[in-house]
Amino acid sequence: MKSTNILAWGSAQLFFMLSVLVAVVFAILSSEIERQLGLDAADLGLLGGVFLVTYAVSQLALGILISRIPARWVLGPTAILAALGTCYFSLSEGLTAAIIARALMGLGLGSTFVGVIYLVGRRYENNFAFMSALSQSLANVGAAALAILSAFLPILVDFRFPFQVLGVLFLVSAVLIFWWVDDAPRAASGPAPSLGAAFKAAVSSGQFWAALVFYCGTFGTLLAFADLWNIQFQLNFFQHTVEQSAVMNAMIPLGVTLGGLVAGGWASKAGFVLPARVFGLLMLIGFFILLLAPLPFLTAEAMLFLVGCGFGGATLGLAALQQHLPATAAPLATSLVVTAACLFGGLVQPLVGAALGAPHRSGEILNLLQAANPDFGTYQCGLIWLLAGVGCAVIASFRFRSAPASNPKDKNPEPIR
């Protein structure tokens, strides 16, 4: 049983890790994509936003389906769709084709994270906080390794070949999923829970809304920052090379890895409330420092690592759902929360692009304050959108409450086929 759990989780985890690598490759090659396709900053933000919005819509629908049909029939076909979208993106010649390809990728990858969380909840229910953090941390280690490797080896030059390789890997993950992921839907052990009842149980809980805002401000902001704009910040406002920018961006997923493991381990022993507040404040402090003044290269790397550690507490919002909601409502609630976070990230990416392309009057004031480095004021106009998201997450963390004593009737334990 233990080896079966590992193989099923590992197959879904590979699919999830590849989805994160797609985001990293897009961020690293954003300038090359911009050049080859004739785009500007607003177009680049639009590509990022389209992906996140379609991802959000997809994962909501798939998050509902995954508790009602066998998980392999949700994850396997979407892995194939992701492969098609990734390969089509590698063949695109302009903005329209790139938008269609990014939309296909978003639809295909929408099952990745919610699928992993579903399998962790089914197979590692008693250690959910740590295993969900481990899932995210492994993906971020892979992302950081790729970013650092790209700084020393010319593996990411033309944007087309890496996306073609990723398309093939998505097909491999689909085969593994069809082979190993055999989880029966929850309805197999009894009457299917009413979708309306599950929705009502979720939205009637104050902890659901706290988790939604917290996850939007952490995971949603992480998507907007690490998956696109941080590298653009380093290239355009701090005059770093692509290689230096990739290494700096790698500090964020490395921080998420360490922070996620520490937060998950801490939450498993002491509950999720205090860790969520501590990691939220850590993230907020880091962003404030980044906003105040230009930092030396090594100091900026350390600060990005610190911010990443704060982002590592994002999964504690999902732990709140697992602990406060009945088992029949938790998958839907998780889908709703992740959907909201992706929509938030999809909204913030174009807003940052618009702020960088046409800074408003507050940007002029910031430029006056930063006379030694006028571009820094424009950078601040973009970063302040991310700071606002983080601030909302911190406020939400102080609305979290400790989980009530578990009720065996709410768990409805069931065998895994």
C-alpha positions as CSV (number, residue, x, y, z in Angstrom):
1,M,0.0,0.0,0.0
2,K,2.8,2.4,0.9
3,S,4.6,1.9,-2.5
4,T,1.3,2.2,-4.3
5,N,0.7,5.6,-2.6
6,I,4.1,6.8,-3.6
7,L,3.8,5.8,-7.2
8,A,0.3,7.3,-7.6
9,W,1.4,10.5,-5.9
10,G,4.7,10.6,-7.8
11,S,3.0,10.3,-11.1
12,A,0.7,13.3,-10.4
13,Q,3.7,15.1,-8.8
14,L,5.7,14.8,-12.0
15,F,2.8,16.4,-14.0
16,F,2.7,19.2,-11.4
17,M,6.5,19.7,-11.5
18,L,6.4,20.0,-15.3
19,S,3.7,22.6,-15.0
20,V,6.0,24.7,-12.8
21,L,8.9,24.2,-15.2
22,V,6.7,25.6,-18.0
23,A,6.2,28.7,-16.0
24,V,9.9,29.0,-15.2
25,V,10.9,28.5,-18.9
26,F,8.4,31.2,-19.9
27,A,9.8,33.6,-17.4
28,I,13.4,33.0,-18.3
29,L,12.7,33.2,-22.0
30,S,10.2,36.1,-21.7
31,S,12.5,38.6,-23.4
32,E,13.3,36.1,-26.2
33,I,9.6,35.4,-26.6
34,E,8.9,39.1,-26.7
35,R,11.6,39.7,-29.4
36,Q,10.8,36.7,-31.6
37,L,7.0,37.3,-31.6
38,G,7.2,41.1,-31.8
39,L,5.5,41.8,-28.4
40,D,5.7,44.6,-25.8
41,A,5.4,44.5,-22.0
42,A,1.6,44.8,-22.2
43,D,1.4,41.8,-24.6
44,L,3.7,39.8,-22.4
45,G,1.5,40.5,-19.4
46,L,-1.5,39.5,-21.5
47,L,0.0,36.1,-22.3
48,G,0.7,35.6,-18.6
49,G,-2.9,36.7,-17.7
50,V,-4.5,34.5,-20.3
51,F,-2.7,31.4,-19.0
52,L,-3.6,32.0,-15.4
53,V,-7.2,32.8,-16.1
54,T,-7.7,29.7,-18.3
55,Y,-5.8,27.7,-15.7
56,A,-8.1,29.0,-13.0
57,V,-11.3,28.2,-14.9
58,S,-10.0,24.7,-15.8
59,Q,-8.9,23.8,-12.3
60,L,-12.2,24.7,-10.8
61,A,-14.1,22.4,-13.2
62,L,-11.5,19.7,-12.9
63,G,-11.4,20.0,-9.1
64,I,-15.1,19.3,-9.0
65,L,-14.8,16.3,-11.4
66,I,-11.8,14.7,-9.7
67,S,-14.0,13.8,-6.7
68,R,-16.7,12.3,-8.9
69,I,-14.8,10.3,-11.6
70,P,-11.6,8.3,-11.4
71,A,-8.6,10.6,-11.0
72,R,-6.7,9.1,-13.9
73,W,-9.5,10.3,-16.3
74,V,-9.0,13.8,-15.1
75,L,-5.2,14.0,-14.9
76,G,-4.3,11.8,-17.9
77,P,-6.3,13.6,-20.7
78,T,-5.3,17.0,-19.3
79,A,-1.7,16.1,-19.5
80,I,-2.2,15.3,-23.2
81,L,-3.9,18.6,-23.7
82,A,-1.0,20.4,-22.0
83,A,1.4,18.6,-24.4
84,L,-0.6,19.9,-27.4
85,G,-0.7,23.4,-26.1
86,T,3.0,23.5,-25.3
87,C,4.0,22.2,-28.7
88,Y,1.6,24.7,-30.4
89,F,3.2,27.5,-28.4
90,S,6.6,26.4,-29.7
91,L,5.3,26.8,-33.3
92,S,3.6,30.2,-32.8
93,E,4.6,33.1,-35.0
94,G,2.6,36.0,-33.5
95,L,0.4,37.2,-30.6
96,T,-2.8,35.5,-31.7
97,A,-1.3,32.0,-32.0
98,A,0.6,32.5,-28.7
99,I,-2.6,33.5,-26.9
100,I,-4.4,30.4,-28.2
101,A,-1.5,28.1,-27.2
102,R,-1.3,29.7,-23.7
103,A,-5.0,29.2,-23.3
104,L,-4.6,25.5,-24.2
105,M,-1.7,25.1,-21.8
106,G,-3.8,26.7,-19.0
107,L,-6.7,24.4,-19.7
108,G,-4.4,21.4,-19.7
109,L,-2.4,22.3,-16.6
110,G,-5.4,23.3,-14.5
111,S,-5.6,19.8,-13.0
112,T,-2.0,19.6,-11.8
113,F,-2.0,21.3,-8.4
114,V,-5.6,20.4,-7.4
115,G,-4.8,16.8,-8.5
116,V,-1.8,16.5,-6.3
117,I,-3.6,18.1,-3.4
118,Y,-6.5,15.6,-3.9
119,L,-4.2,12.6,-3.9
120,V,-2.4,13.9,-0.8
121,G,-5.7,14.4,0.9
122,R,-6.8,10.9,0.0
123,R,-3.6,9.0,0.7
124,Y,-1.8,11.1,3.3
125,E,-4.7,12.6,5.2
126,N,-3.0,12.5,8.6
127,N,0.1,14.2,7.3
128,F,-1.6,16.6,4.9
129,A,0.3,19.8,5.8
130,F,3.7,18.3,5.4
131,M,3.0,16.3,2.3
132,S,1.3,19.2,0.5
133,A,4.3,21.4,1.4
134,L,6.6,18.7,0.2
135,S,4.8,18.5,-3.2
136,Q,5.2,22.3,-3.7
137,S,8.8,22.2,-2.5
138,L,9.9,19.5,-4.9
139,A,8.4,21.5,-7.8
140,N,10.2,24.6,-6.6
141,V,13.5,22.7,-6.3
142,G,13.2,21.6,-9.9
143,A,12.3,25.2,-10.9
144,A,15.3,26.6,-9.1
145,A,17.7,24.0,-10.5
146,L,16.6,24.8,-14.0
147,A,17.0,28.5,-13.5
148,I,20.5,28.1,-12.0
149,L,21.5,25.6,-14.7
150,S,20.4,28.0,-17.4
151,A,22.9,30.6,-16.2
152,F,25.8,28.2,-16.8
153,L,24.7,26.1,-19.8
154,P,23.2,27.4,-23.0
155,I,20.1,25.2,-22.7
156,L,17.6,28.1,-22.8
157,V,18.4,30.2,-25.9
158,D,15.7,29.9,-28.5
159,F,12.3,29.5,-26.8
160,R,10.9,26.9,-29.2
161,F,13.0,23.8,-28.4
162,P,12.5,23.9,-24.6
163,F,8.7,24.0,-25.1
164,Q,8.9,21.1,-27.5
165,V,10.9,19.0,-25.0
166,L,8.3,19.9,-22.3
167,G,5.5,18.7,-24.6
168,V,7.1,15.3,-24.9
169,L,7.6,15.1,-21.1
170,F,3.9,15.9,-20.6
171,L,3.0,12.9,-22.8
172,V,5.3,10.7,-20.6
173,S,3.6,12.0,-17.5
174,A,0.2,11.1,-19.1
175,V,1.3,7.5,-19.6
176,L,2.5,7.2,-15.9
177,I,-0.8,8.7,-14.7
178,F,-2.9,6.2,-16.6
179,W,-0.7,3.4,-15.3
180,W,-0.5,4.3,-11.6
181,V,-3.2,6.7,-10.5
182,D,-6.2,4.4,-9.8
183,D,-8.1,6.3,-7.1
184,A,-11.8,5.7,-7.2
185,P,-14.1,8.8,-6.8
186,R,-15.5,9.4,-3.4
187,A,-18.9,8.5,-4.7
188,A,-17.7,4.9,-5.1
189,S,-18.1,4.4,-1.3
190,G,-21.6,5.8,-1.1
191,P,-24.0,8.4,-2.5
192,A,-22.3,11.2,-4.3
193,P,-22.4,14.4,-2.2
194,S,-24.5,17.2,-3.5
195,L,-22.5,19.9,-5.2
196,G,-24.8,22.5,-3.7
197,A,-24.4,21.1,-0.2
198,A,-20.6,21.0,-0.6
199,F,-20.6,24.6,-1.9
200,K,-22.8,25.7,1.0
201,A,-20.6,24.0,3.5
202,A,-17.6,25.8,2.1
203,V,-18.9,29.4,1.7
204,S,-20.7,29.3,5.0
205,S,-17.4,28.9,6.8
206,G,-15.5,32.0,7.8
207,Q,-12.3,30.0,7.6
208,F,-12.9,29.3,3.9
209,W,-12.9,33.1,3.2
210,A,-9.9,33.6,5.3
211,A,-8.1,30.8,3.4
212,L,-9.2,32.2,0.1
213,V,-7.8,35.7,0.8
214,F,-4.6,34.2,2.3
215,Y,-4.0,31.9,-0.6
216,C,-4.7,34.7,-3.2
217,G,-2.2,37.0,-1.5
218,T,0.5,34.3,-1.2
219,F,0.2,31.8,-4.1
220,G,-1.5,34.3,-6.5
221,T,1.2,36.9,-5.8
222,L,3.9,34.3,-6.2
223,L,2.5,33.4,-9.6
224,A,2.6,37.0,-10.8
225,F,6.1,37.7,-9.3
226,A,8.2,34.6,-9.8
227,D,6.6,33.3,-13.0
228,L,7.1,36.6,-14.9
229,W,7.8,40.0,-13.5
230,N,10.8,39.4,-11.2
231,I,13.0,38.5,-14.2
232,Q,11.7,41.5,-16.1
233,F,12.4,43.7,-13.1
234,Q,16.0,42.5,-13.0
235,L,16.6,42.9,-16.7
236,N,14.9,46.3,-17.3
237,F,15.5,48.2,-14.1
238,F,18.7,46.8,-12.6
239,Q,20.5,46.0,-15.8
240,H,21.3,42.4,-14.9
241,T,22.0,39.9,-17.6
242,V,19.5,37.1,-18.4
243,E,21.8,34.6,-16.6
244,Q,22.1,36.8,-13.5
245,S,18.3,37.4,-13.5
246,A,17.6,33.7,-13.8
247,V,19.8,33.0,-10.8
248,M,18.2,35.7,-8.8
249,N,14.7,34.4,-9.7
250,A,15.8,30.9,-8.5
251,M,16.2,32.3,-5.0
252,I,12.4,32.6,-4.8
253,P,11.5,28.9,-5.4
254,L,14.5,27.9,-3.2
255,G,13.1,30.0,-0.5
256,V,9.6,28.5,-1.1
257,T,11.1,25.1,-0.7
258,L,12.7,25.8,2.6
259,G,9.8,27.8,3.9
260,G,7.3,25.3,2.8
261,L,9.0,22.4,4.5
262,V,9.5,24.4,7.7
263,A,5.9,25.7,7.6
264,G,4.5,22.3,6.9
265,G,6.5,20.5,9.6
266,W,5.6,23.3,12.1
267,A,1.9,23.1,11.2
268,S,1.9,19.3,11.6
269,K,3.0,19.7,15.2
270,A,1.5,22.9,16.4
271,G,-1.4,23.7,14.0
272,F,-1.4,26.0,11.0
273,V,-2.5,29.3,12.6
274,L,0.7,30.7,14.1
275,P,2.9,29.5,11.2
276,A,0.6,31.2,8.7
277,R,0.9,34.5,10.5
278,V,4.7,34.3,10.9
279,F,5.4,33.4,7.3
280,G,2.9,36.1,6.1
281,L,4.8,38.7,8.1
282,L,8.1,37.4,6.8
283,M,6.9,37.9,3.2
284,L,5.5,41.4,3.9
285,I,8.8,42.6,5.5
286,G,10.8,41.2,2.5
287,F,8.6,43.1,0.0
288,F,8.8,46.3,2.0
289,I,12.6,46.1,1.9
290,L,12.6,45.5,-1.9
291,L,10.3,48.5,-2.4
292,L,12.4,51.0,-0.4
293,A,15.7,51.2,-2.2
294,P,17.9,49.4,-4.8
295,L,19.9,46.7,-3.2
296,P,23.3,45.2,-4.0
297,F,23.3,42.0,-6.0
298,L,24.0,39.6,-3.1
299,T,21.7,41.5,-0.7
300,A,18.9,41.4,-3.3
301,E,19.4,37.6,-3.7
302,A,19.1,37.1,0.1
303,M,16.0,39.3,0.2
304,L,14.4,37.3,-2.7
305,F,15.2,34.1,-0.8
306,L,13.5,35.6,2.3
307,V,10.4,36.5,0.3
308,G,10.4,33.0,-1.1
309,C,10.5,31.5,2.4
310,G,7.4,33.6,3.2
311,F,5.6,32.4,0.1
312,G,6.3,28.8,1.4
313,G,3.5,29.2,3.9
314,A,0.9,29.4,1.1
315,T,-0.2,25.8,1.6
316,L,-1.2,26.6,5.1
317,G,-4.3,28.2,3.6
318,L,-5.2,24.8,2.1
319,A,-4.5,23.1,5.4
320,A,-7.2,25.4,7.0
321,L,-9.7,24.0,4.5
322,Q,-8.8,20.4,5.3
323,Q,-9.1,20.9,9.0
324,H,-12.2,23.1,9.2
325,L,-14.4,21.6,6.4
326,P,-16.0,18.2,6.1
327,A,-14.3,15.7,3.7
328,T,-17.1,16.0,1.2
329,A,-16.6,19.8,0.9
330,A,-12.8,20.1,1.1
331,P,-12.1,19.2,-2.6
332,L,-14.5,21.8,-3.9
333,A,-13.3,24.4,-1.4
334,T,-9.7,23.7,-2.5
335,S,-10.7,24.2,-6.2
336,L,-12.5,27.4,-5.4
337,V,-9.5,28.8,-3.4
338,V,-6.9,27.8,-6.0
339,T,-9.2,29.2,-8.8
340,A,-9.4,32.5,-6.9
341,A,-5.6,32.7,-6.5
342,C,-5.0,32.0,-10.2
343,L,-7.5,34.6,-11.2
344,F,-5.8,37.0,-8.8
345,G,-2.4,36.3,-10.3
346,G,-3.9,36.6,-13.8
347,L,-5.3,40.0,-12.9
348,V,-2.1,41.3,-11.2
349,Q,0.2,40.3,-14.1
350,P,-1.4,42.7,-16.6
351,L,-1.8,45.4,-13.9
352,V,2.0,45.2,-13.3
353,G,2.6,45.4,-17.0
354,A,0.4,48.4,-17.4
355,A,2.1,50.1,-14.5
356,L,5.5,49.5,-16.1
357,G,4.3,50.6,-19.5
358,A,2.6,53.8,-18.4
359,P,3.5,54.7,-14.7
360,H,0.9,57.0,-13.2
361,R,1.5,60.2,-11.2
362,S,2.6,58.2,-8.1
363,G,5.4,56.9,-10.2
364,E,6.5,60.5,-10.9
365,I,6.6,61.1,-7.1
366,L,8.6,58.0,-6.6
367,N,11.0,59.0,-9.3
368,L,11.6,62.3,-7.5
369,L,12.4,60.4,-4.3
370,Q,14.8,58.1,-6.3
371,A,16.6,60.8,-8.3
372,A,19.8,58.7,-8.3
373,N,18.0,55.9,-10.1
374,P,14.9,57.3,-11.9
375,D,13.9,53.9,-13.3
376,F,13.5,52.6,-9.8
377,G,10.3,54.7,-9.4
378,T,8.7,52.8,-12.3
379,Y,9.8,49.5,-10.7
380,Q,8.1,50.6,-7.5
381,C,4.9,51.3,-9.3
382,G,4.8,47.6,-10.5
383,L,6.0,46.1,-7.2
384,I,3.4,47.9,-5.2
385,W,0.6,45.8,-6.7
386,L,2.4,42.7,-5.4
387,L,2.9,44.3,-2.0
388,A,-0.9,45.0,-1.8
389,G,-1.6,41.3,-2.4
390,V,0.9,40.2,0.3
391,G,-0.7,42.7,2.8
392,C,-4.1,41.2,2.2
393,A,-2.7,37.7,3.0
394,V,-1.3,38.9,6.3
395,I,-4.6,40.4,7.3
396,A,-6.4,37.2,6.4
397,S,-3.9,35.1,8.5
398,F,-5.1,36.9,11.6
399,R,-8.6,35.6,10.9
400,F,-7.4,32.0,11.1
401,R,-8.6,29.9,14.0
402,S,-7.4,26.6,15.4
403,A,-9.2,23.6,14.0
404,P,-11.9,22.0,16.2
405,A,-11.5,18.5,17.6
406,S,-11.9,16.0,14.8
407,N,-15.2,14.3,14.4
408,P,-14.9,10.7,13.1
409,K,-18.3,11.1,11.4
410,D,-17.0,13.9,9.3
411,K,-14.0,12.0,7.9
412,N,-16.0,9.1,6.2
413,P,-12.8,7.0,5.8
414,E,-12.8,4.9,2.7
415,P,-10.4,2.4,1.1
416,I,-8.2,3.4,-1.8
417,R,-8.3,1.0,-4.7
